[in-house]
Amino acid sequence: MGSSEFTEKKVVFEEKIANLQERLQHMGSLVEEAIARSIAALKDQDLNLARMVIEGDEIINRLELEIEEKCLEIIATQQPMAKDLRRVATLFKMINDLERMGDYATSIAKITIRIADQPLIKPLVDIPRMAVLSQKMVKQALDAYVREDVVLAVAVGQDDDEVDKLLGQIIRELLTIMMENPKTITQATQLMFVGRWLERIADHATNIAEEVVFLVTGEKPKLND
Amino acid sequence: MGSSEFTEKKVVFEEKIANLQERLQHMGSLVEEAIARSIAALKDQDLNLARMVIEGDEIINRLELEIEEKCLEIIATQQPMAKDLRRVATLFKMINDLERMGDYATSIAKITIRIADQPLIKPLVDIPRMAVLSQKMVKQALDAYVREDVVLAVAVGQDDDEVDKLLGQIIRELLTIMMENPKTITQATQLMFVGRWLERIADHATNIAEEVVFLVTGEKPKLND
């Protein structure tokens, strides 16, 4: 292949991957929104908002399929090599993490609907805090990918440790409430699951961050404790 | 490309993918073993076995990386098109599901260690049943991929509905125990998480089965209710 032909091919590839990254960030913003809404719905016992999260998950799932198709198309038509192939492969993996996060937001919305027949056993503080942190992690993990920013990726892992600490607090507090008043048991166990799902969301964000570090450095680190 | 050159390329590709599938099944059998061991350890409160699961997870993680590398190598060197490219992409996704299952088995093993200071609040029946079913689903999902067997893939989805039913039973039973005796709360919530992790494992197996249906038919079905 001549050098100008090579350059041209590279330009086309970069355009295509920029387009993919735009879609990825769109998917990411939908996932962030789903997380925020699922927790707002839980906090305010807002069933309509919970239903919106569940319905919106379809769009996230479709986006995953679309971006997946685009990834395979780029591989087939552009035949990227080495680092460029890995960039596409990483994106291919990331959309799966995002899709899973959407599933967890949906699980949280379903819990909101399930426990809607009685008021909350306590005002929610740490759970919304976990949600805000998880959302930030999602955003930063995607930014780290687009900018190939290892430092930002490592920061995502640090937030994950914070999320784990918050989960520990939440579980201990709920256990205490349950022991003092067994009538709270059903709802408290559901709230524990909410905490767990947020932790899984943060875990997927950390996964993405680890992928980014691997993409840039070739080393697969463990970013959280 | 001449037709004999084409045939030769196809033969090399098929050899390489057969080799990959062997590794995939090896990884699958390690995951099945991890699930079985994590539940045996829980049932018998066998801390050594629990630790083996946790240590063994490293091997599963390494295998994922190795197979991932091989997938990218095949894409780069063989440049498979259309269906063949999708076969590699599907395998690439499946190993991520398997790796996650390994993580869940590890989470179960950690719970075993966490609750080891007191005897079990009840003999475990439904949890081991869920584990056997999940293991079977993992095996069948991988077989369905290798044989491109849609009927087998659909059967995996049916088992997933059974797993969900078992989880419902487990949670109801544990809630009853907790309400009758608040001293059981800490352990009972941990056992609920075990049920949830098994459900997630079954969910990943269903994911794989859905991928297989997509690979063969081009339709992305929802295999569980």
Interface residues (C-beta under 8 A of the other chain):
Chain A: L65 E68 C71 L72 I75 A76 Q79 M81 A82 L85 R86 A89 F92 K93 N96 I171 L175 M178 M179 P182 I185 T186 T189 M192 F193 R196 K220
Chain B: L65 E68 C71 L72 I75 A76 Q79 M81 A82 L85 R86 A89 F92 K93 N96 I171 L175 M178 M179 P182 I185 T186 T189 M192 F193 R196 K220
